[in-house]
Each structure stands twice: as structure tokens, then as C-alpha cells.
Amino acid sequence: MDLNALGSQTGIGLAIAFALGMLLLALKPKDRAGIRNMLVMAVIFGLLLITGLAMGRWGSPRAASLAASLAAVGVGAVIIRLGSVLAFRLIMPALRMDPPRIVEDLVVTALAAAWVLYWLHGAGVNLGSLLATSAVITAVLAFSMQDTLGNVLGGVVLQLDASLRIGDWVKIDDISGQVVDVRWRHTAIETRNRETVIIPNGWLVKNRFTVIGSRSDSRMRWRRWLWFNIELDASPSQVLQLLEDSVRDCEAPNVLLEPPPSAVLMDTSGGYARYALRYWMGDPRPDDPTDSDVRRNALAALARQNVHLAVVQEERLVIKENERRRAALQADEMARRQALLAEVDLFSNFAADELQSLAENLVLAPFVKGSTITRQGRVAHWLYLLVSGEVDVWIEQGSKRTHIATLQAGSVIGEMGMMTGEPRRATITARTDVEALRLGKNGFQKVLLARPEIAHEISKVIASRQSELDVARRSATASAADDPQQDAIGARIRAFFGLDQ
């Protein structure tokens, strides 16, 4: 090509490059560093072009042609780079298109390679022999650079299938942070400690990593798990409710209430109950401070209700002290049970020693809300004394269930089955969480054998209760005093406990 024509075309290319550069400097301030570098390169190629033209006038045509050709190739490469910035970072975002960054790199590389081949062909180079030689060189380089090429191809795959995107929060082994860049060879992750971790793309393609948040949800929501070890004597339902309410009431700025928080009892081994409090976070960056806010509110809520954390304790065997403490605790518990029994009309005529005998045979029997305590038609020789909570009484007829009554703390259920051995006459379910004490036939028999006349008094109470149940069953009024029924119940009690022998 004529040197003057080549210089004229290259000059036009330089003008285009500078025009693009000025436009991009005004519209893309974030990319100013890269754009300035391209403009500097354009200036260098412009100086090279001037040098080539000067050599042509001084009588060095080969050197002048070479310098002008290099300047033309370089200016073309600058225009390709600036044009890609205009297309991929201005026009496409304006059209709401967001291709992976590596697509831009691939396009620029392909256009630059095509531009160089075009100039080589124009310079009279035999591209066939060049490509054959390049294939051999490429094979040798590929064998010696397997890891590097694996990272490069890994970067292409990661961006083309959107496995990782800039801005994603990820967890990789013990690293947690935000993806700030995905390059050809590596992916850069910035941790919350402002440390940048460089991970080869080939490793990411071969191994598992976690992307925080759902790709199908435009809003960032991340569920966090907080663990609490609570003493076993705390009511599980109460602890679960306290933990969930503590999240709702904490008003921390990064805590989401939709989806709602949830608490679950995960384990009871190790001498304590292990609870998990799950809540949703809106921004992964302040994860530890947000966990701290939620944890502080949960601990305060537990403390207000006198619910204690379980701690690993080391016991030293001090026999006398431990025995005295256990004896004191047992005496307090027996006194509490005797007081509960004394308030029940079924045992109102019992002496203190008789109440103590019954209290020693009581067994703790907790039930959770919704569970069945007794079922109509079943045989069970024990009764329950309700310490706390409420229960519902149901009559079942075929597949139909009819609600009869709701019993409060202090009530007794199942006394007919314990006293006469008859099947349950109603189904009892826990309306709330229930704490009950269970008394079996064997524990009651000792008292009854010592004073058989108690059976007559108890039969009055049971007869009255059965009349009330029959009234509820028939949904009609009836007299609570039914002597034949009392006599029949008394006879069944004596026969069941062997008092007539």
C-alpha cells in the first residue's frame, strides 16, 4: 500500500480513536484509567506513524513502511478496544443487556486476531503455512500450559453459564465473601476483613462452592442458624416461642420478618436441649453483627422468663453434700405434690400420711399441645393430675367427635379407669402444653388396703363426676345425686382392689 495513503488512513483511525476516547472519558468515569491507557497507546502509535512518514522522506522506504504498518495495526487495535467499551459498557446496559465480562474479552480478542491476520495477508504473508506452523506451536504450548489453559477455560465456563457473577456472595471452604472480579485465569473474592482472595478458575470448575441467596429471588434473603443449649427442665414449647418472639421484637435493621423466624428443638443428648433459631438476613455483609443483635435479644428474652442456658459442668463427688441437697430437693417436691393432691376433691378426705404415700408414687407425665392423653375405649389403670395447662374432653361416636368440656389445672382425669379398671369413657387431648402427674393402681392400692372405707367416699365423688359426664353426653339436665350409680361404682372399686376378700 502507498505510504501516503496508509498514513492518511491511519490518521483517520487516530482521529476516530481520540473521539471515542474523549466520549468514553465523559460518559464512563469509572473506566477512565483503562481509557487513558488506550489514548496513551494511540499517541505512541501516532508518533510511530510520524516517524515512518519521516523515514520515507529521508530515503528509507522499508523502515518507513514497517513503522507505518505497525502504527496502523496498533491504531486499529485501539479502536477495537475502545469500540468494545462503548458497545458492552454503554450501549448494551442502556438496552438492558448484561453479557458476562468475558464475552467482551472474547470479542475483543477475536477482532484483534482477525485484524492482525488481515494485515498479514495484505503484507503478502502466506497464511496457510503460518497457520500450520502455529498449530504445531499451539499444541506444544497447550501441553506445557495445561493448568493455565484450564484456568482460562474455567473462567470462560463460569461466566458463560453464570455460575458466578460479580456481586455474588459465596462460601468456598473457610472463605466467605463477595465476588469482585472474574478474570480469565482467576476469580477474586473480597472477604469481610477487606482481604482479596484469588482462586484459580480451574479449581472452581472442579469443586463445590456455595452462592448465598436465591438466583430466582431479586431480593437478597439469607437464612442464618443460631444455636442455644438450654437446660432440660425448661419447657420446649416455651423456649421455642421465646426464641421466635425475640427475633420479631428485636427490630434489628438487617433482620427480615418475612419469611418469619422459626425455632426448632434439634437434640436432647449430652444432658441439655439443643435449639436452633433460624432467621432471615437481608444483607450478608454484616452477618456477625446481625447474629450478635439477634443472639443478645434471645438471651435477654430467655433470662426474663428464668430460662437458663446449659453449661458443661464437672461434678466432684462430695457425697454428704450431694445427699443433703438431693434430700432437700426431694422433700420440696414431695411437699408440692402433697399440696396438689390435697386440693383435689377425690383425695379431700385423705390424711397427711396417706397423701404422702400417694405423692411418693406420682410420676411426671408431660404432654405437648395436640397430643392424646387418653383415648375412649382403651384400658389404662392410672389417673392424671393436671399441674398446668388445659385439656379437652371428647365423646367419640363412630367417626364423629363431640367436644364435652375443657378441664383446667387441678383437675383429675382417668379416675374411673384406675379405680374400677373400666375402659376410658372419653378421649382427652392436650389443648395446650400440659404438665401432669400420673398415679397408677399399685400406688393407690396400698392406701386403700390400709383404710378400705375410703372407697365409699371416693365412689361418691366418682359417681358425681360420671353423672356430670352423662349429662354432657346426653346434653340434658339430670340430678348429680344418683345413689344406685354410687353403690354400683363402690362395688366395682372394692372388687377391683380386692377389698371384699
KOLDO-925782 format. One record per residue (C-alpha): x, y, z. Coordinates in steps of 0.5 Angstrom, whole numbers, plus 2048, in hexadecimal, padded with zeros to 3 digits. Example, Ala and Ser with C-alpha at 12.3 -4.5 7.8 and 13.67 -1.06 7.14 Angstrom:
<recs>
8197F7810 81B7FE80E 
</recs>
This chain:
<recs>
800800800 8028077FE 80680A804 802811804 7FB80D803 7FD809809 7FF80F80D 7F881280B 7F480C80D 7F880B814 7F7813815 7EF812814 7F080C819 7F381081E 7EE81681E 7E981081F 7ED80D825 7ED814828 7E6816827 7E480F82A 7E9810830 7E6817832 7DF815831 7E080F836 7E481383B 7DE81883B 7D981283C 7DD80D83F 7E1810845 7E1809849 7E6806843 7EA80D842 7F0809844 7F080483E 7ED809839 7F380E83B 7F8808839 7F5807833 7F580E831 7FD80E833 7FE80882E 7FA80C829 7FF81182A 80580D82A 80280A823 801811820 809812822 80B80C81F 80780E818 80A815818 811811819 80F80C813 80D81280F 813816810 81881080E 814810808 816817806 81D815808 81E80F804 81D809808 816806805 8177FF808 81780280F 81280780E 80D80280B 80E7FE811 80D803816 807806813 8047FF812 8067FE81A 80280481B 7FC802817 7FC7FC81A 7FC7FF821 7F7804820 7F27FF81D 7F37FB824 7F2801828 7EC803824 7E97FC825 7EA7FC82D 7E780382D 7E1801829 7E07FB82D 7E07FF834 7DB803830 7D77FD82E 7D77F9834 7D77FE83A 7D3804837 7CE801831 7CC7FA834 7CB7FD83B 7C6802838 7C37FD834 7C27F983B 7C77F3838 7CC7F183D 7D17EC83A 7D77E983E 7DD7ED83E 7E17E783B 7DC7E8835 7DF7EF834 7E67EC834 7E57E682F 7E27EB82A 7E87F082B 7ED7EA82A 7EA7E7824 7E97EE821 7F07F0822 7F37E9820 7EE7EA819 7F17F1819 7F97EE819 7F77E9814 7F47EE80F 7FA7F2810 7FF7EC80F 7FB7EA809 7FC7F1806 8037F1807 8047EA803 8057E5808 8027DE807 7FD7DD80C 7FC7D580A 8047D480C 8037D9812 7FD7D5815 8007CE814 8067D0818 8027D481D 7FE7CD81E 8057CA820 8077CF825 8007D0828 8007C8829 8077C982D 8047CF831 7FE7CB833 8027C5835 8067CA839 8017CE83C 7FB7C983E 7FA7CD844 7FA7D4842 7F57D283C 7F17CE841 7F07D4845 7EF7D883E 7E97D483C 7E77D3843 7E67DB843 7E27DA83C 7DD7D583F 7DC7D8846 7DA7DF842 7D67DC83C 7D27D7841 7D17DD846 7D47D884C 7D77DE84F 7D57E584E 7D97EC850 7D57EE857 7D37E7859 7D47E5860 7D87DE860 7DB7D9865 7E07D5863 7E37D0868 7E57D586E 7E57DB86A 7DE7E0869 7DE7E6866 7DC7EA85F 7DE7E8858 7E17EF856 7E47EC84F 7E47E684B 7EA7E6846 7ED7E1841 7F17DE846 7EE7DF84D 7E87E2851 7E97E7856 7E57E785D 7E67EC862 7E47EA869 7E17EE86E 7E87EF871 7EA7F386B 7EE7EE868 7EE7EC861 7EF7E4860 7F17E2859 7EE7DB857 7F07D8850 7EA7D784C 7EC7CF84A 7EB7CE852 7E47D1852 7E27CD84C 7E47C684F 7E27C8856 7DC7C985A 7DA7D085C 7D47D485F 7D17DA85D 7CD7DE862 7C67E0860 7C17DD85B 7C27DF854 7BB7DF853 7B97E4858 7BB7EB856 7BC7ED85E 7C27EA862 7BF7E6867 7C47E186B 7C17DC871 7C67DC877 7C67D787C 7C87D9884 7C97D3889 7C77D3890 7C87CE895 7C27CE89B 7C17CA8A1 7BD7C48A0 7B87C68A5 7B57CC8A1 7AF7CB89D 7B17CA896 7AB7CE893 7AC7D4898 7B37D4895 7B17D488E 7AC7D988F 7B17DE893 7B67DD88D 7B27DF888 7AF7E588B 7B67E788D 7B77E8885 7B07EB884 7B27F0889 7B97F2888 7B87F7883 7BF7F6880 7C07FA879 7C27F4876 7BD7EE878 7B87EC874 7B17EA877 7AF7E7870 7B07E1870 7AE7E1877 7B37DF87C 7B37D787F 7B67D4884 7B77CC885 7B97C788A 7BF7C3887 7C27BF88C 7C17BD893 7C77B9894 7CD7BB898 7C97BD89E 7C67C389B 7C17C5896 7C47C8890 7C07CD88C 7C17D0885 7BE7D7884 7BD7D987C 7BC7E087A 7BD7E3873 7C27E9872 7C27EE86C 7C97F086B 7CE7EA86C 7D47EF86D 7D27F1875 7D17EA877 7D57E987D 7D27F0880 7CB7EE87E 7CC7E7881 7CE7EB887 7C87EF888 7C37E9887 7C77E588C 7C77EB891 7C07EB890 7BF7E4891 7C37E3897 7BF7E989B 7B87E6899 7BA7DF89C 7BD7E38A2 7B77E78A3 7B37E08A4 7B87DD8A8 7BA7D88A3 7C27D68A4 7C77D489F 7CA7CD8A0 7D17CD8A1 7D67C88A1 7D77C68A9 7DD7C28AC 7DA7BE8B2 7DE7BD8B8 7DC7B78BD 7DA7BA8C3 7D67B58C6 7D37B88CC 7D17BF8C9 7CE7BC8C3 7CA7B78C7 7C77BD8CB 7C67C18C5 7C27BB8C2 7BE7BA8C8 7BC7C18C9 7BA7C28C1 7B67BB8C2 7B37BE8C9 7B17C48C5 7AE7C08BF 7AA7BC8C4 7A77C28C7 7A57C58C1 7A27BE8BF 79E7BD8C5 79B7C48C5 7997C38BE 7957BD8C0 7927C08C6 78F7C58C1 78B7BF8BD 7847BD8C0 7867B68BE 78B7B68C4 7887BB8C8 7877B68CE 78E7B38CE 7927B48D4 7997B78D3 79D7B18D3 7987AE8CE 7997B48CA 7A17B38CB 7A07AC8C9 79D7AE8C2 7A27B38C1 7A77AE8C1 7A47AA8BB 7A37B08B7 7A67B08B0 7A87B68AC 7A47B68A5 7A47BC8A1 7A07BC89A 7A17C1894 79C7C5891 7977C188D 7997BA890 7947B5892 7957B489A 78F7AE89A 78B7AB894 7847A9895 7837A1896 78A7A0898 78C79D89F 7917A08A3 79279F8AB 7947A68AC 7927AD8AD 7957B48AB 7957BA8B0 7967C08AC 79B7C58AE 79B7CA8A9 7987CB8A2 7917C989F 78E7C389C 7877C2898 7827BC899 77F7B9893 77A7B4892 77B7AF88C 7757AC889 7777A9882 77B7AE87E 7787B4882 77C7B7888 7787BC88C 77B7C1891 7787C0898 77D7C489D 7837C889E 7877C68A4 78C7CB8A8 7927CA8AC 7907C68B3 78B7C18AF 78C7BA8AF 78B7B58A9 78A7AE8A8 7887AC8B0 7837A78AD 7887A38AA 78C7A38B0 7877A28B5 78379C8B1 78779A8AB 78279C8A6 78479F89F 7847A689E 77D7A989D 7807AF89A 7867B2896 78A7B7899 78F7BB895 7947C1897 7917C8895 7987CB897 79E7C8899 79D7C48A0 7A17C28A6 79D7BC8A9 79F7B78AF 79D7B08AE 79A7AC8B3 79A7A48B2 79579F8B5 79B79C8B9 79D7A38BC 7967A48BF 79479C8C1 79979D8C7 7957A38CA 78E79F8C8 7907998CB 79279C8D2 78B7A08D2 78679D8CE 7817A28D0 7847A78CB 7817A38C5 77A7A58C8 77C7AD8C8 77F7AC8C1 7797A98BE 7757AF8C0 77A7B48BC 77B7AF8B6 7737AE8B6 7727B58B6 7777B68B0 7747B18AC 76D7B48AD 7707BA8AA 7737B78A4 76D7B38A3 7697BA8A3 76E7BD89E 76E7B789A 7667B7899 7667BF899 7607BF89E 7607C08A6 7607BB8AB 7617BA8B2 7687B98B4 7667B58BA 7657AE8B8 7657A98BE 7657A38B9 76A7A58B5 76F7A78BB 76D7A08BE 76F79C8B7 7757A08B7 77779F8BE 7767978BD 77B7988B7 78079B8BB 7807968C0 7807908BB 7867948B7 78A7958BD 78878E8C1 7857928C7 78078C8C8 7847868C8 
</recs>
